[in-house]
Amino acid sequence: MNHFKGKELGKQIGPDQLDRNVYQPYLCQSGIVLDEEYRRLLEKMGDALWTDKGLLEAGKAFAALNTAQHEAIRKSKNNTRNFRMKALIPSVLAAWSFVAGLLSAHPARLKVHLTIPQPPKEAPDPLNAEEMASFKSYQDLDSQRGLGTRASLKDRQRMAQVFLARTIDPEATLDRKLLGRAVNQAIALRFFSKGYTV
């Protein structure tokens, strides 16, 4: 879902506007009933959905990221399930796939996104799960459990901005500095999207 939603939007956005928008990765409803948006996508694309080259390339890249994250944490001193499974947390998965679709029309940045980020200094894993778990912005309540931990729209928006920010520099890692800049950018964009108030 998110790959195709991002892809559609990415066609409409120029390179100079990519980092000036708040993106809203979609979260499918789970349960015994098929999500309505997902059902419409299946009807619209049919079998072409499963042969889309961009989706296949993104899927392979995401699988590699998930494996790298899992293996890095398994070998570390912080071998916890939450850290191993970081890539599969709904906000992380939705945002990563949305950004992969969004960047389909921007190949240089897509190439960076589809690579596994190098772990930041002193972190064992590419997604820097420990840093994300303790992350708080100045706007977060004390009850906030970090970045990329919940399925809320706010967390999905922030994670999309993190993945997008990483693609600006091929050498960038998901360190505290990048996380802070990306989240502050998302907060500012959400604030300004509401317009000025008197």
C-alpha positions in Angstrom: 0.0 0.0 0.0 2.6 2.5 1.1 4.9 1.9 -1.8 2.2 2.7 -4.3 0.8 5.6 -2.3 4.3 7.1 -2.1 5.0 6.4 -5.7 1.9 8.3 -6.8 2.8 11.3 -4.7 6.5 11.2 -5.7 5.5 11.8 -9.4 3.9 15.1 -8.4 6.8 16.4 -6.2 9.9 18.0 -7.6 13.3 17.4 -6.0 13.3 20.8 -4.3 10.0 20.0 -2.6 10.7 16.5 -1.3 11.9 17.6 2.1 9.2 20.3 2.5 6.2 18.1 3.1 4.7 16.1 5.9 4.0 12.6 4.6 1.4 10.3 6.0 2.3 6.7 5.6 -0.9 4.6 5.6 -1.6 1.9 8.2 -3.9 -0.9 7.0 -6.6 -2.0 9.3 -6.1 -5.5 10.5 -8.7 -8.1 11.4 -11.0 -10.5 9.7 -12.1 -7.9 7.1 -9.8 -6.9 4.3 -8.7 -3.2 4.6 -10.8 -1.2 2.1 -7.8 0.8 0.7 -5.9 -2.4 0.2 -8.9 -4.1 -1.5 -9.1 -1.1 -4.0 -5.4 -1.4 -4.8 -5.8 -5.1 -5.5 -8.7 -4.5 -7.8 -7.0 -1.6 -9.6 -3.7 -3.4 -10.2 -4.6 -7.0 -10.3 -1.7 -9.3 -11.0 0.5 -6.4 -12.0 0.8 -5.6 -8.4 3.0 -8.6 -7.8 5.2 -8.0 -10.8 5.9 -4.3 -10.3 9.7 -4.0 -10.6 9.9 -1.1 -8.1 8.0 -3.0 -5.5 10.1 -6.1 -6.0 13.4 -4.1 -5.7 12.1 -2.3 -2.6 10.9 -5.6 -1.1 14.3 -7.2 -1.5 16.0 -4.1 0.0 13.7 -4.2 3.0 14.2 -7.9 3.5 18.0 -7.2 3.5 17.5 -4.4 6.1 15.4 -6.6 8.3 17.9 -9.4 8.2 20.8 -7.0 8.9 19.0 -5.5 11.8 18.0 -8.9 13.2 21.6 -10.3 12.9 23.3 -7.2 14.3 21.1 -7.2 17.4 21.3 -11.0 17.9 25.1 -10.6 18.2 25.0 -7.5 20.4 24.7 -7.1 24.2 21.2 -5.6 23.7 19.7 -8.7 22.2 16.0 -8.0 22.8 13.1 -8.9 20.6 12.0 -5.3 20.1 15.4 -4.3 18.9 15.8 -7.3 16.6 12.3 -6.7 15.1 12.7 -2.9 14.7 12.2 -3.0 11.0 8.9 -4.7 11.4 7.3 -2.2 13.8 4.3 -0.8 11.9 5.6 2.9 11.9 9.0 1.8 10.7 7.7 -0.6 8.0 5.0 1.8 6.8 7.4 4.8 6.6 10.2 2.9 4.9 7.9 1.5 2.2 6.2 4.9 1.7 9.6 6.6 1.2 10.7 3.8 -1.2 7.7 4.6 -3.3 8.0 8.4 -2.9 11.6 8.3 -4.2 10.8 6.1 -7.2 10.8 9.4 -9.2 14.0 10.5 -7.6 16.5 7.7 -8.5 19.7 9.1 -6.8 17.9 9.3 -3.4 16.1 6.0 -3.9 19.5 4.3 -4.4 20.6 5.6 -1.0 17.3 4.6 0.6 17.5 1.0 -0.7 21.0 0.5 0.9 21.4 -0.7 4.4 22.7 2.2 6.5 25.9 1.8 8.3 25.5 1.5 12.0 26.2 4.8 13.8 29.4 5.0 15.9 29.0 2.8 19.0 25.7 1.3 17.8 25.6 -2.3 16.6 22.6 -2.1 14.3 21.7 -0.1 11.2 18.4 1.2 12.6 20.1 2.2 15.9 17.2 0.7 17.9 18.5 1.7 21.3 18.8 5.3 20.4 15.3 5.3 18.8 13.9 3.7 21.9 15.2 6.5 24.2 14.5 9.3 21.7 12.3 12.2 22.9 11.8 15.6 21.2 11.1 18.7 23.2 7.4 18.3 22.3 7.0 14.7 23.6 5.2 13.9 26.8 7.0 11.9 29.5 4.9 8.9 28.4 6.4 8.9 24.9 8.2 5.6 24.4 10.7 6.7 21.8 10.8 6.9 18.0 9.5 4.1 15.8 7.8 2.3 18.6 4.1 3.1 18.1 1.8 2.8 15.1 0.3 6.4 15.5 0.3 8.7 12.5 2.7 11.1 14.3 5.2 8.3 14.6 4.8 7.2 11.0 5.3 10.8 9.9 8.4 11.2 11.9 9.9 7.9 10.7 9.2 8.9 7.1 11.1 12.1 7.7 14.0 10.1 9.2 14.2 7.8 6.2 13.9 10.8 3.8 16.6 12.8 5.7 19.0 9.8 5.5 18.8 9.9 1.7 20.3 13.4 1.5 23.8 12.1 2.2 24.8 8.6 1.1 27.2 8.4 4.1 24.5 9.4 6.7 23.7 7.1 9.6 20.7 7.0 11.8 22.5 8.7 14.7 21.1 11.0 17.3 21.9 14.1 15.3 20.0 12.9 12.2 17.1 11.6 14.3 16.8 15.0 16.0 17.0 17.0 12.8 14.4 14.8 11.0 11.9 14.8 13.9 12.3 18.6 14.3 11.7 19.0 10.6 8.5 16.9 10.8 7.3 18.9 13.8 8.0 22.2 12.1 6.3 21.1 8.8 3.2 19.9 10.7 3.1 23.2 12.6 3.4 25.3 9.4 0.9 23.1 7.5 -1.7 24.4 9.9 -1.0 28.0 8.8 -0.2 31.0 10.8 -2.5 32.0 13.7 -3.1 35.4 15.2 
